[in-house]
Amino acid sequence: MMQTLFRYRLVLAVLTLMLGQNIPAQSVFAQSTIVRDSLHREAETYFQSWRKQYEARTDLNEIADYQNRLRAEFTERIGGIPRPAAPNASVMGTIQREGYSVEKILFESQPRFLVTGVLFLPDPKKFSPPWPAVLVVCGHSAEGKLQVGYQTGTALAALNGLAAMIIDPVGQGERNQVLTKEGLPTIKGSTTEHSTLGTGATLVGWNTARWMIGDGMAAIDYLQSRTDIQGDKIGCMGNSGGGTQTSYLMALDGRIQAAAPSCYITSFERLLKTIGPQDAEQNIFGQIALGMDHADYLMMRAPRPTLIACATRDFFDIAGTWTAFRDAKRLYQRFGAGRSIELVEVDATHGWHPLIRQASVQFMVQHLAGRIVDVAEPTIQVLTAQEMNVTPQGQVLLLANSDSAFDHVRRESQRLAEQRAASKFDAEMLRKSIRTTAAIRDLATIPSPMIQQLPQVRIGNLTYQSIRLQCSDGVHLPALIARPASLPTAENQAVGNQVAGNQVAGKHQVTCIAMAEGKNTAVGVNNEVERRVSAGETVMVVDLRGIGETMPTEKPWYHERFGANGGNAVLAYLLGKSLVGMRAEDCLVAARWLAENEGVDSVRLVASGELMIPAMHAAALEPQLIESVEFRDEAPGSWSEVTEFPFKDNQIVNLVHGALRSYDIPDLTRLMKNRLITPELTQ
């Protein structure tokens, strides 16, 4: 990416010297956030709508309907929540500590899908069973439940009379979902593994959160199955990524009587303006458009007791935290339960600070055990990995017949493939489904772009007309147009385009080139435009959104593996869209304008890299406009292959949520018939 950016800036500098003046319009630096900014503007309209709906929601029956609706939408958008018939749990060992004992628990949240947990039990001589219980869910630590702060907070609960169970999330602790032959984690970093899992999950209409939520609910099933636990007195608490899981569980599972999410609750408005969207499980498809903000996780469980724990200097913006608290507290008060929601803030950075742990345990004891206590955290003898590991070799996947979450995605992909194969092919119904799934509007309803004419530029042997196509959402598509000498000039066409168009309609070839490496690849490196123009074609090279001049230059979303536009793709996902669909519309906007301007009925489309799948969508949906599509790189195989091997680089930009429920990439090829030209066909 850096090489491409350097090459682009070099070409821009050369063009500037050739012109003897600055290139008009915005620079590459100003343009680099234009896609993100357009998505933020759209999100802002939803934030304003959310506020209006919130203020109007005062009737208790309306509030109950709102809670039920969001729970149902949440569950559907993550692909449902898998629930076992029974946890099928085993106690794998016990350890004694001063003031509490520890049981190592292995249980299933789905058949053969194993969860590792450790249950801290109070001293029965001090606190008589059955005990209230609290589920502790981990943040993004590679060690999972072993992390000192997390097991310390769990032990603290047991020392104060609560049974406390802490579990490893997928991708952490003993539950890495991809291992090397040596049994070591293949993917470095829990957030990277979560988002890699989310890559394939997105295509089948799932989300990484579904496994975490299912694990938590199964853990509660297990707690309720024990005679030494009070099944109607269950709480949940967790920090950071554990705060996310707590927020989800407390919103969806009515068995959770008290909840304390830590260092997570803020607002999407503040999140987008500060650190941006987080890893896969923290982004539910279309939730901003749906109206499901962080405050809604709190309000979906009203009026049950909830504590928001936060840190003043957290990267989860504290202003958003207080706004969410105020909104939730006002709604709680509509139930007459304003005192059931609290906030505790510590002057610290992100983390399960000792003061937060103490406040969370104190809150749990009050609302689960009915006792008001002062909680002080003693020095705790933490468990070592050898002591705390539930499995013999420290990883569930090293046990016989153990499934991974990636296995689940593969099997679901195979099931959907069989389902698609069994259905009768109907081209128009398929096109309708593709439009709906990828959020691509009918060509007639896509607004025409505003055109900004820029000075001509001379590159090599050609003079280019330079323009910008401004789409309706404010994103600019920079483009260069070159024509054969025998055709009317741009000035003549501006005066008599209709006459000129009639002269060439049906005879003259017009081509639109969209290169993932940026338009300057076609004009300044391999001279493809010169070759085509010398053969009599009119050619426009265009930077689609996030490409070339509008390429994001900030740090990639979570990991370089997810590409420069990963963050923009996730923003679109939160709005219920896909970057694929948005870029497909860019193709259609550019091709339609070019065809109209040049007086032809259709154009050829050339694409490379991450723009090939959007080009296929455009051509499959609008065959009358896109005459053919020619690829510069090896044609994409199928999304089904992505679910089999989601570890390749730069996959996020080409995901469409739930696509495999109705179509795969070969279905696009089928709709294109013989209009697709691949490198193999041209050799």
N, C-alpha and C positions, 0 to 999 in steps of 0.2 A: 504494500500500500504506500509506504513512504517513497519507494522508488517512483511509483506512478505519480504521486503528488509532486515530487521534485521535477519529474519530466514535464508535468503540466505547467509548473511555474516557469521552467526554463523556456518552454514554447511561448508562454504569455509574454515573457520578457523580450524574446526575439521579435514577436509581433509588435510590441510597443516601440522598439527601436526602428522597425521597418516603417511604422506609421509616423514616427517622429512626434508622437503624442501619447497621452495615456489612453489605454483601452477604455471605451465608454462603459457606463453602468457600473454595477457593484463589482468589487474585486473578489478574488477567490476567498479571502478571509471573511468579508462581510456575508458572502453567500453560504458559507459553510454551515450556518445554523438555520438556513431558511426553511428546510423541511421540518426540523424540530419546532421552529417557531410557529409554523402553520398548524401543526398538531396541537401545540399549546393553545393557540387561539380557538381551535375547535373544542378543546377540553374546557376552556373558559365558558363557553356557551352552556355546557352541561353543568358546570359548577353553579352558574346563575340559576339554571332550571332547578337544580337540587335545592338551592336555598328557598326558592319560591314554594316548592312542594313541602319542604320541611316546615316552613312557617304556617302553612295551611293545615298541617296534619295535627289537629288538636282533639278530634273525637276519638275516644278509646277504641271504638269498633274499627275506625279507619286505621288506627295504629296497629291493631291486631292483623288486619288484612295486609298492611304494608309489611309487617314482620313475616307473615306466612309467605307472601309473594317473593320477598328477597331470599328466604331460605330455599324455596323451590327453585328459583333462578340460579342461585349459587350452586346448588347440588347438580342441576342439569349442566351448567357450564363447565364443571370440572369432570363431567363424564359419569356422574353418579358416585356413590360411596360404597365400596365393597364391604360387606359385612359377613363374618363367618357364622356358621351355625352355632359354634362354640369356640372359645379361644384355644382349646386343646393345649392347655398349659402344663408345664413341668417345672418343678423346683430343682435346679441344677446344683445347688449348694447353699450353704448357710455360713454366715460369719457373725461373730459376736463382737460388739463394741460397747464401750461404757455408755449406758443409758439407752441403748437400742440394739436391735439385731438386724441382720441383713439377709434377705433371701434373693438368690439369683434365679430369675424367671425367664423361661423360653416359652413363647406362645405364638399362635398363628393369628394374623389378621385377615388372611385369605388362605385357602388350602395350599400348603407347602411354602407359604410366604411368612418367614419367621421374623419375629421381633424379639430383641433382647432388652430385658428390663431388670432393674434392681429395686426390690421393695424394702424400704426401711421401716421397721416396726418398733413402736414404743415399748418401753419396759413395762410388762404387764403388772408388775408390782406397784408401779407408780401410776399408771393409767390402765384401768381395767378395760379389756375388750368387751364388746366390739368397738372399734375405733372409727371415727370419721376418717376419710381418706382424701388425699390430694394427688392428682396426676401432675408430674413435673415434666415439661417438654423442653428439649435442648435447643439452644441457639446454634449458630454455625461454627461450632468447634469441630475440628477433625476428630478429636477424642470422644465426642459425643458425651455420654453420661459420665465418663471418666474425668472430664474437665473439673478442676478443683472447685471452682465457684458453684457449679451446678450440683455436684454431689454434696457440697457443704450446705447449700440451701435445702436440699432434700433431707439431709441428716438433721438440720435445725427443726424441720417440721416434726420429725419423729421425736426429738427431744422435748417437744411441746405437746405431745399427745396425739399426733396425727400419723396415721399410716401414710407413707409417701412413696410413690412409685415413679421412678425416672426411667425413661425409655430412650433408646437410640433412634433417631430419625433415619430414613433411607439416606445413604450416602455418607454416613458418619459412624464413628465408633466401630462396632462389630457388624455394621450393615452396609459396607461398601457394595455397590451393585454391579461393579465390573472389577474383576481381579486378574492379575497376571498369572502366568503358570506357577509362579512362586507363591501365590496367595496374597500378593500385595495390591493395594489400590492402583488401578490403572489410571484413573483421572485424579489429578492433583487439585485438591480444594473442594470442599463440600458444595459451595455455591456453583462451581463449574459443573460438578456432577449433577446437581439438581437441574441446572439449565440444559445440560446435555440430555437428561431424561425427558425434560420438557419438549425437546425438539421433536422426537418421535411421537410423544403423547399428544402434542398439538394436532398432528395430522389425523389422529383417530378421534379427536374431539375431547381429549382428556387434559388433565393438568397435574403437575407433580404434587400439588396439594392433596389430590384424592388419596394418595397412599398415606400421607402424613395424618390426614383426618381419619382415615380408616384405621390406622394403627392406634390413634388415640382413643377412638370409640371402642376398639377391641380391648384396649387396656382397661377401660372403665367396665366393660363386660366382665373381665377377669376379676377386678376388684369387687364387683357386686356378687360374684359367685362364691366369695369366701365368707365363711361364717364369722370370722373375726373382724369383718369390715361392716360398717353401717352403710348399706347400699343406697340409702336416700340422703346421705351426707357426703357428697363428692364435690371436690373443688379442682381447679386447674390453674397452674401458674407456669410461667416460662419467660425467658428473656431473649430479646433480639429475634432471631428466627423462631425461638420458642415463644416469643411474644406474638409473632404471626400465628403460630399454631394455636396458641391459647385463644387468640381473637376468633379464629375460625371455629374452633371447637365450642367455645362458649356461645357463639351465635347459632350454631346448628344443633347442639346436643342439649336437650332440656334437662338431662340428668345432672348437669353441672350447676350446683347451687351457688357457688362462689367462684369468682374468677379474678385473676390478677395478671394481666398482660404487662410486660415490662419492656421499655425501650423499643417500642414499635409504633404505638398509636400516634398518628399525626393527621395530616390530611393530604389528599392527592394534590390539591392545589399547591401546598407548600412543598410536597415531595418533588413535584415536577420542576419547581423553581429552584430547588437546591440540589439534591444528590441524584435526582432522576429515578426511573423505575428500577426496582430491585430484581433479584433472581427469580426463576420461573414460578415457584410456588406462591410468590407474593403478587402475582399478576393474574387475575381471573379475567377470562375473555370478555371484553366489552363492559367491564364493570363500571367504568366512568360514564359511559353512555347509559347504562342501566340505572345509575344513581346509587351505587353501592360504595360509599366512601368509608374511611376508617371509623368515623363516628357511627356508621350504621352497624358495625360489628357490636358496638356497645348497645345501641338502641334495639337491635334485633332480639336481645335477651331481656330487655326491660320487663318487669322492675326488679329482677334478681340482683343480689349484691355483686358489685364490680368495683375493683380498684385499678386505676390507671397508675402505673409506676413509671417514672420518667426521670431523665437526667438533663440538667440545665444545658450542658454543652454537648449533647448528643447530636449525631449527624441526622437523626430523625428530628426534624425541626420542632423545637419546643413551642413555638407560636402555634403551629398546627395542632400540637397536643392539647394546648389549653382551649383552642377553638372547638376541638372535638369533645372535650370534657364539658364545656359550657353547653354545647348543643345537646349532648346526651343528658346532662343534668336537667335541662329544661324539659325534655321529653319525659324523663323519670318523674319529674314533679307533676306532670299531667296525670300520672298514676297515683299521685300523692306519696311518692317514694323517693323524693329528692335526696334523702340522707342515705339511700342504698348505693349511691355511686360516689366514689371518692377519688382524689388524686393526691399522690405523694411525689414530690420533686426533690431530688438531691443535687447538690452542686458538684456535679461530676461529669465525666465523659461517658460514652456508650459502654454499657456493661451491667451485669447483675451485681451492683455495688452492695457491700454488706448492709448498708442502711435500707436498700431496697429489699434485700432478702428478708431482713427483720420485719419490715413493714408488711411484706406479703404474707409471711407466716402469721404475724399478729392478726391480720385481716382474716385469714383462713380459720384460725382458732376461734375468733369471735363469731363468725357466721356459720361454721360447721360444728363446733363444739359448744358454742354458747358461753364462752369464757372470755373475759377481758384480761389480758395478760401483758406484762412488759417483757418483750422478747429481747434477750441479749445473746449475741453469738459467741459461744466459747470457742476455744481452739479445738478443732476436730481432727481426729486421726483419720486422714483421708485413705481411701482404699487404693491400692496399687492396681495396675492393669491385670496382673496375675490374679489378684484377689477378686477383682470386679468382673472380669470376663466371664460371660455366661457360657460361651462355646469353648470347646477344647483348644481350638487353634486360633481363636480370636476373630473369626469371620463366619457368619451364618452360611455363606455360599460354599464353604468348605464342608458343610454337612451334606449327607446323601439326600438326594431328591429335594433339594432346596431351590425354589424359584427366585428369580430376580424381577424387579419392576420392568426391566427391559424385555424380559421374557413375556410379561403380560402385554406389553405394547405390540410385540411381534405377533403374538397369537390373535390379538384383536385386529391387527392389520390383515392377517390371513383370513379371519372370519369375514371381514368387510369385503375382501377381494372375492371370496366365494359368493357373497351376497350380491355384489355387483355383476359377477359373471352370470348369475342365475336370472338376472332381470333382462327384459327385452330391450334392445337398443332403440331408443327414440331420440333422434338428433335434437329436436326442438325442446323436448323435456329436459334433456341433458344440458343444453345451453341455458335454460331457465335455472336449473339447479346450480350451475357454475356461477351464473351472475349473482344469485342469492348468497352462495357460500363465500365467494371471493369478494363480494360487495363491489361489483362492477356494474355501472349503470348502462342502460341502453344508449346507444350512440346518439340518438335523437335528443336525449335528455341531458347529455353532457354539455355544459356551456362552452361556447367557442372562446378561444383565448384572446386576450388583448395583445396586440403586436407592437413591440417597440423596435423601430428601425434604428440601426446603428451604422456607423460609417463602414464602407467597404474595406476589406483587408486583402492584401496580396500575399499569398503563400505559395512558394514554388512557382509553377507556371500558370496558376489560376488566380482570378480575382473572385472573392467570396462576398456575397451579401450577408451581413451579420445582423441577426435579429434575436429578440427574446420573446418567447411565447409565455405570457403570464396567464396561468391557469386560474380558475375561479377561487381557489383557496389561497391565492397569493404566491404560490411557488412559481418561480421563473424557470423556463427551460431554454437555456442558451443554445443557439443553433447557427450554423453556417450553411449557405446555399451556393452551389456552383452550377453553371449551365454551359452547355456547348455553345460555341461562338455563333452557330447558325440559328440559334433560337433568339426570340426577342429578349432584350435586356430587361433587367428588373424595372428600370424607369418606364420602358414602353409598356410592360405588363401592368404597371400601376395605372397607366392612362387607359389602356384598352385591353384589359385582361380577358374580357369575354371574347373579343375577336381573336386574340392570340390563342386562347384556350381552344376555340373551335378549330383553329388551324392544326392543332396537334392532338386533339382528343382521339384516343384509341390508337394512336400511332407512336407517340413519343413515350419512352420509358422514364418513369420517375421513381426514385429510390430514396428511402429514409433509412439512415444508418444510426443505430443506437449501440454504442460500444461501452461495455462495462468499465473499460480502462479510460473512458473519456473521449470526447469527439476529436481531440488532437491526435489520437492514435491513427485515425483514418486520414487526417490531412497532413500530418507532419512526420509520420514515421514510415508507414508502408505505402503511402501514396495511393491508397485504394480509390480515393475520390478522383484523382487525376486519371487513373485507368478507366474508370467508369465514364467520366465526362468525355474522354477522348473517344469512347465507343458510342457517344451520342446520348448518354443519359443525363438528366438533371438530378442532382444529388443534394440532399440535405443531411447533414450530420448534426445530431442533437444530443445534449446531455439530459437524460431523464433525471428525475429527482434523486438526490443523493449520489449523483455521478458527476465526475469532472469538476466544474466550477462549484457545484453544490455538495461536493463530497464532505462529510463531517470530518473535522480535524481534531475533535476532542478525543479523550481516552475512550477506547472501545468499550462497549457494554460488557462488563464483567471479565472478558477474556478475549485475547486476539482471535481465538478460534471462531468467535461469533461475528467477526467482520466489522468494518467501519460503520455500517448502517444497522447493526444489531439493535442499538438503542432506539432508532427511529421505527424499526419494525415492531419493537415491543410497545412503543407509544401507540402505534396504529392498532395493535392487538387490544390494548386497554380501551380503545374507542370502538371496538367491535369491527375493525377493518383488517386489511392485510396490505403490506407494502406491495405484494404481488398485484393486488387489485388496483392500487393507486398507480403503479407504474404501467399496468395494462391500459388504464385510462390515459396516461401520458402518451403512450404509443398511439392511441386512437385520436387524441387531440392533435398531435403532431401530424399524423398521416392524413387526417381529414383536412386540416388547414393546407397542407402541402398539395393535396389533390385539387382542392378548390382553387388555390392560387395558381397552379400550373395548368388548370383546365383539363384534368384527366379524371377518370372515374375511380381508379384504384392505384395503389402504389405497392412497390416491393418493400419489404422490411428486412433489414440485416441486423442481427443482434449477436452479442457475445456474452460469455460469463453469466453473471447473475441477472442479466436482462433477458435471457433466452426464455425462461418460463413466463414472465410477463408478456413477451412478444407472442408466445404460443396462445396465451389466453386471448389476446387482442385478435389474433387471426382466426381462432376457433369461433369467437363470438361474432365477428363482423367480417364474414368472407367476401362481401361485396366491396369492402374498402381495402382489405389487405389481400393483394393478389398472390403473394407468396412470402414465406419467411426463410431466410438463408442464415444458417448458423456459422459462426467463425470458430467455435469450439465444439468439442464432442457433445452431442445432444444429450440432455438430461435423460436418465433412464426411467425411473419411476419414484414416486414418493414411498411406495412400499419398500424399496431398497433403503430409503432413509430410515425407516423404522427398524430395518434389520441392522443397519450400521450408521447410527446417528452421530458418529464421532468426526466426520469430515468437517473441514473448515467452512465457514460462511454459509451455514444452512439456514439460519434464522430468517434471512431476508426473503427466502423463497417458501415460507410456510404459509399455509392457509388453514385456519382452525376448522377441524372436522372435515377436511376435503375428502378423505378416503371413505367417508360415509356415502359419498355420491359419485366421486370420480377420481381418476388418477391421471398422471401425465400422459400415458398412452391413449387415454380417452380424448385428450386434446389433439393428439396426432390423428386419431380416427376422424374427428370432426374436420380437420384440415385436409383430409384426403391426400392428394398428391401435391399439396402446396408447400410442403416442408422440404428444404434443401439442406442437407447436412454435409459436413466435411467429407464423410465417407462416400457420398454420392458424387462429389466433385473431383475425386481423385481418379 
